[in-house]
Amino acid sequence: MKKNTKLYETVAALLAPGKGILAADESDGTAGLRLAMVNLPNEPENRQDFREILFTAPGIEEYLSGVIMYDSSIRNFTDDGVAFPDVLTASGIVPGIKVDLGTREIHGFKGEVVTQGLDNLTERFADYYNLGARFAKWRMVVNIDEDDTPTDEILKMNCVMMTRYAQIAQEAGIVPIVEPEVIHTGDHSLELAEKVTTKTLQILFSTLIEYKVDLQGLILKSSMVLAGDKYAEQTSPEAVANATLRTFHMSVPHDCAGIVFLSGGQTPERSTKNLNAIAKMGEQPWPITYSFSRAIEEPVLKAWGGKKENEDKAKEALLEACKANSLASLGKL
């Protein structure tokens, strides 16, 4: 298989030590839920204003290596008429794009879903590449239920579709991020979360290898392993670190380019503490950092509140959140 060295250059940039990836890739509907936190209506102008704060904060390139965007935002512009991807590229930040189209329920498999978005993906990637995207993200959702959920059948179906996405991305010269999110919501134990996450990752990587995806040009975006949010005993940072790294060593080939974490329903404070605990476990076979969304955006939204006079304050909050997570990614918080 011919190797694409451009993919490796992008991977190296995205996994630079002490930097992380901002997942500003909410759909327009989910962006509305973010805006509702500060009582702002879900209007294009408000989404554009908030994202402009995220993408133009001075000095953000010190802590961010990449930003994942949504279809509407990769086509958007600053008030000065500069395309968002160009703003990021000029700062040395790699533009990325979310390409999956959400999930659908599966008939006969209660509580399980499959990710959509393979239709016309080759053409969409060509368009996104021309817009400046050099990496992409595809998410699959893994719900946990004591009653045999997830099933192997739906895990395999999702992993095959995710693998096809990764093939198409690499063919287009775009680094694929694969995101099998094990959902934090539920009353499952840490032990069950570890079992499900391990099985999910093992099926995913065996499928990627079977279909000849170049793991050196691919990044895993993983959940941290922790008990469900309704479980009686919530997981300490040290227990999260041990369970998560144990899972990775059982599941992730050493030639995978790197691993980034999603915050996955945790509070900003908790996700940062858990990241720090993982980093304190020492060097691993893969570079490991963060790709947070809410954990970074929430303090920025609260500082901004939709008021123009608060934009500088919001940018300061963004820098503080990214700096804290960058230190945590090095175990230095």
C-alpha positions in Angstrom: 0.0 0.0 0.0 1.4 3.4 -1.0 1.9 5.7 1.9 0.8 9.3 1.9 3.4 11.3 3.8 1.2 14.4 3.8 -1.1 12.5 6.2 1.8 12.0 8.5 2.7 15.7 8.4 -0.8 16.6 9.4 -0.8 14.0 12.2 2.5 15.4 13.5 1.0 18.9 13.6 -2.2 17.8 15.3 -0.4 15.8 18.0 2.2 18.4 18.9 3.1 18.1 22.6 1.1 20.4 24.9 -1.5 21.2 22.3 -5.0 19.9 21.7 -7.9 19.9 19.2 -11.0 22.1 19.8 -14.1 20.2 18.7 -16.2 23.2 17.5 -18.2 20.8 15.3 -21.7 21.0 16.8 -24.5 20.8 14.3 -26.6 23.9 14.0 -29.1 22.3 16.3 -26.6 21.4 19.0 -25.0 24.8 18.7 -28.5 26.1 19.6 -28.3 24.1 22.9 -25.0 25.7 23.6 -26.4 29.2 23.0 -29.4 28.5 25.1 -27.1 28.2 28.1 -26.7 32.0 28.0 -30.3 32.6 26.7 -29.4 33.4 23.2 -31.6 32.3 20.3 -30.3 29.8 17.8 -29.7 32.2 14.9 -26.8 32.1 12.3 -25.5 35.5 13.5 -25.1 34.2 17.1 -23.4 31.0 15.9 -21.1 33.0 13.7 -20.2 35.5 16.5 -19.4 32.7 19.0 -17.3 30.8 16.6 -15.4 33.9 15.6 -14.5 34.4 19.3 -13.2 30.8 19.4 -11.2 31.1 16.1 -9.7 34.5 16.5 -8.5 34.7 20.1 -4.9 36.0 20.1 -2.4 33.4 21.2 -4.7 30.4 20.9 -2.3 28.7 18.6 0.0 28.2 21.6 -2.5 25.6 23.0 -4.5 24.4 20.0 -3.2 22.4 17.0 -6.5 21.9 15.2 -10.2 22.9 15.2 -13.0 20.6 14.0 -15.7 22.5 12.2 -19.2 21.8 11.0 -20.4 22.2 7.4 -21.9 25.6 8.0 -18.9 27.0 9.9 -16.2 25.8 7.5 -18.1 28.0 4.9 -18.4 30.9 7.2 -16.4 34.2 7.4 -15.3 36.7 10.1 -16.9 40.1 10.2 -13.9 41.3 8.2 -14.7 38.8 5.4 -11.9 36.2 6.1 -13.0 32.5 5.7 -12.8 30.7 9.0 -10.4 28.0 7.7 -8.0 30.7 6.4 -8.1 32.4 9.9 -7.0 29.1 11.5 -4.4 28.2 8.9 -2.8 31.7 9.2 -2.4 31.0 12.9 -0.8 27.6 12.3 -3.9 25.7 13.4 -5.1 22.9 11.2 -8.7 23.1 10.0 -10.8 20.0 10.3 -14.4 18.9 9.5 -17.1 16.7 11.0 -18.5 14.6 8.1 -20.9 12.1 9.7 -24.6 13.0 9.5 -25.7 11.8 12.9 -27.3 8.5 14.0 -30.4 6.5 13.3 -32.1 3.8 15.4 -31.7 0.2 14.2 -34.8 -1.9 13.8 -34.7 -5.0 16.0 -31.9 -3.6 18.2 -33.4 -1.6 21.0 -31.3 1.3 22.3 -28.7 1.0 19.5 -27.9 3.4 16.7 -25.8 3.5 13.5 -24.0 6.5 12.1 -25.1 7.9 8.7 -23.0 9.9 6.1 -21.2 7.7 3.6 -23.4 8.8 0.7 -21.4 11.2 -1.6 -18.6 11.3 0.9 -15.9 11.2 -1.8 -17.3 14.4 -3.4 -17.8 16.0 0.0 -14.2 15.4 0.9 -13.0 17.0 -2.3 -15.1 20.0 -1.5 -13.8 20.2 2.1 -10.2 19.8 1.0 -10.6 22.8 -1.3 -12.1 24.7 1.6 -8.9 24.0 3.6 -9.8 20.9 5.7 -6.9 18.5 6.3 -8.5 16.2 8.9 -12.0 15.0 9.6 -14.1 13.3 12.3 -16.7 10.5 12.2 -18.5 9.6 15.4 -20.2 6.3 16.4 -22.4 6.1 19.5 -22.1 3.1 21.9 -24.8 3.0 24.5 -24.4 0.8 27.6 -27.2 -1.2 29.1 -26.9 -4.2 31.5 -29.3 -6.1 29.2 -26.7 -7.0 26.4 -26.3 -3.6 24.9 -24.2 -2.9 22.9 -24.5 -6.0 20.7 -21.5 -7.3 18.7 -23.7 -7.1 15.5 -24.2 -3.3 15.8 -20.6 -2.7 17.0 -19.4 -4.5 13.8 -21.8 -2.6 11.6 -20.7 0.8 12.9 -17.0 -0.2 12.7 -17.3 -1.2 9.1 -19.0 2.1 8.2 -16.3 4.0 10.2 -13.6 2.1 8.4 -15.1 3.0 5.0 -15.1 6.6 6.1 -11.4 6.3 7.0 -10.5 4.8 3.7 -12.2 7.6 1.8 -10.6 10.3 4.0 -7.1 9.0 3.4 -7.7 8.6 -0.3 -8.6 12.4 -0.3 -5.5 13.3 1.6 -7.4 14.0 4.8 -6.5 12.5 8.2 -9.4 10.6 9.7 -10.2 10.9 13.3 -12.3 7.9 14.4 -14.5 8.5 17.4 -16.2 5.5 19.0 -18.0 7.3 21.9 -19.0 5.1 24.8 -21.8 7.1 26.3 -21.3 8.3 29.9 -25.0 8.5 30.6 -26.3 5.5 32.6 -26.0 3.6 35.8 -23.3 1.2 34.6 -20.2 0.4 36.7 -16.6 1.3 35.8 -15.9 -2.4 35.2 -18.7 -2.6 32.6 -17.6 0.6 30.9 -14.0 -0.8 30.7 -15.4 -4.1 29.2 -17.5 -2.3 26.6 -14.8 0.2 25.6 -12.2 -2.6 25.3 -14.5 -4.7 23.0 -15.5 -1.6 20.9 -11.8 -0.6 20.3 -10.8 -4.2 19.6 -13.5 -4.6 16.9 -12.7 -1.2 15.5 -9.0 -1.7 15.0 -9.3 -5.3 13.8 -11.7 -3.9 11.1 -9.4 -1.0 10.2 -6.5 -3.4 9.8 -8.6 -5.9 7.8 -9.5 -3.2 5.3 -5.9 -1.8 5.1 -6.5 1.6 6.6 -3.1 3.2 7.3 -3.0 3.5 11.1 0.0 5.8 11.0 -2.3 8.3 9.3 -5.2 7.9 11.7 -6.1 9.3 15.1 -8.4 7.7 17.7 -10.8 10.0 19.6 -11.8 8.0 22.6 -14.0 8.2 25.6 -12.3 8.1 29.0 -13.3 4.9 30.9 -15.5 5.9 33.8 -18.6 4.7 35.5 -22.0 6.0 34.3 -23.2 9.3 35.5 -26.0 7.7 37.6 -23.8 5.0 39.1 -23.6 5.3 42.9 -19.8 5.4 43.1 -18.3 8.0 40.7 -14.8 7.2 39.4 -11.8 9.0 40.8 -9.2 10.5 38.4 -6.7 7.8 39.4 -9.2 5.0 38.7 -10.1 6.6 35.4 -6.5 6.8 34.4 -5.8 3.2 35.2 -8.9 1.8 33.5 -8.4 3.9 30.4 -4.8 3.1 29.9 -5.4 -0.6 30.6 -8.1 -0.5 27.9 -5.8 1.2 25.4 -3.0 -1.4 26.0 -5.5 -4.2 25.4 -7.0 -2.6 22.3 -5.0 0.0 20.4 -2.1 -1.1 18.1 1.1 0.8 18.7 1.3 2.1 15.1 -1.9 4.1 15.6 -0.7 7.7 15.2 -2.2 9.0 18.4 -5.1 9.3 20.8 -7.2 12.3 21.7 -10.0 12.4 24.4 -13.5 13.6 24.1 -14.9 15.1 27.3 -18.1 13.1 26.9 -20.6 14.7 29.2 -18.2 15.4 32.0 -17.9 18.8 33.6 -15.0 20.9 32.3 -13.3 20.6 35.7 -13.6 16.8 35.8 -12.5 16.2 32.3 -9.4 18.3 32.9 -8.5 16.5 36.1 -8.9 13.1 34.5 -6.7 14.1 31.6 -4.1 15.3 34.0 -4.2 11.9 35.9 -3.8 10.0 32.7 -0.8 12.1 31.6 0.8 11.6 35.1 0.9 7.8 34.3 3.9 8.5 32.1 4.8 8.1 28.5 2.7 5.7 26.4 3.2 4.1 23.0 1.0 6.8 21.5 0.9 10.6 21.9 -2.2 11.4 24.0 -4.0 14.7 24.2 -7.5 16.3 24.3 -10.2 17.1 21.8 -12.8 18.8 24.0 -15.9 20.7 23.0 -18.2 21.6 25.9 -15.3 21.4 28.4 -13.7 24.3 26.6 -16.7 26.2 25.2 -18.8 26.4 28.3 -16.6 28.8 30.2 -16.2 30.9 27.1 -20.0 31.1 26.6 -20.5 32.1 30.2 -17.9 34.9 29.9 -19.4 36.1 26.6 -23.1 36.0 27.3 -23.8 37.2 23.8 -22.6 40.7 24.6 -20.1 42.4 22.3 -18.4 44.2 25.2 -17.6 40.8 26.7 -15.7 39.4 23.7 -12.3 40.1 25.1 -13.3 38.6 28.4 -14.5 35.5 26.5 -11.3 35.2 24.6 -9.4 35.3 27.9 -11.6 32.5 29.2 -10.9 30.5 26.1 -7.1 30.9 26.6 -7.4 29.9 30.3 -9.4 26.8 29.5 -7.0 25.7 26.7 -4.0 26.4 28.8 -5.3 24.3 31.7 -6.0 21.4 29.4 -2.7 21.8 27.6 -0.9 21.6 31.0 -3.1 18.6 31.9 -2.2 16.8 28.7 1.4 17.0 30.0 0.5 16.0 33.5 1.6 19.4 34.8 -1.7 20.9 36.0 
